């Protein structure tokens, strides 16, 4: 999860990016691990007056841009039907050269065992 999130965040470097392309970075990471069928939602969404607003970071977003000043969530998650789901979520503000964290939570996972 963390690697997918880090890759998506790194993709935010240009001044503006297509929101669906940010989603694709995380989605492709899971696809390479053959876990993409478990990534069943978009990568994130904008936050402003409403908690879920454009830009939508999703393959369904057509021409939405993530621009400097936009506040978005980056929340890759995998969900294994009738077993469990796991998601890592942060909120960032897009800057001209990348992003700045608005949430601060440690991500030092010790160990997890997953039975398929």
C-alpha positions, 0 to 999 in steps of 0.5 A, a space after each residue: 500500500 505504502 509503495 503505491 501511495 508513494 509512487 502516486 505522490 511522486 507523480 504529482 511533481 508537474 504543476 498540473 497532472 490529469 487526475 486519472 493518471 495519478 490513479 493509474 500509477 497506483 493501479 499499475 503498481 497493483 496490476 504488476 503484483 497481480 492484485 489489481 482486482 482487489 483495488 476496487 475504488 478510485 485512488 482519491 478525491 478532492 476535499 473542499 466545501 464537500 468531503 468528496 469533490 473534484 478532482 476525482 482520482 479515478 480511471 473514470 475521471 475524464 479530463 480533471 486536473 490536479 492543480 496547485 492549491 487542490 487538496 486531495 486524498 491519496 488512499 490506495 486500498 486492497 479489499 479481499 472479499 469476505 476476508 479483509 481490506 486495508 487502506 492507507 490514506 493521507 490528505 495532501 495539498 498540491 503545490 507547484 512542484 509536488 505536494 505537502 502533507 496535511 495529515 501526519 500519521 506514522 507508517 511503520 508497519 511491523 508485520 502482517 500475515 495474509 492468507 489467500 
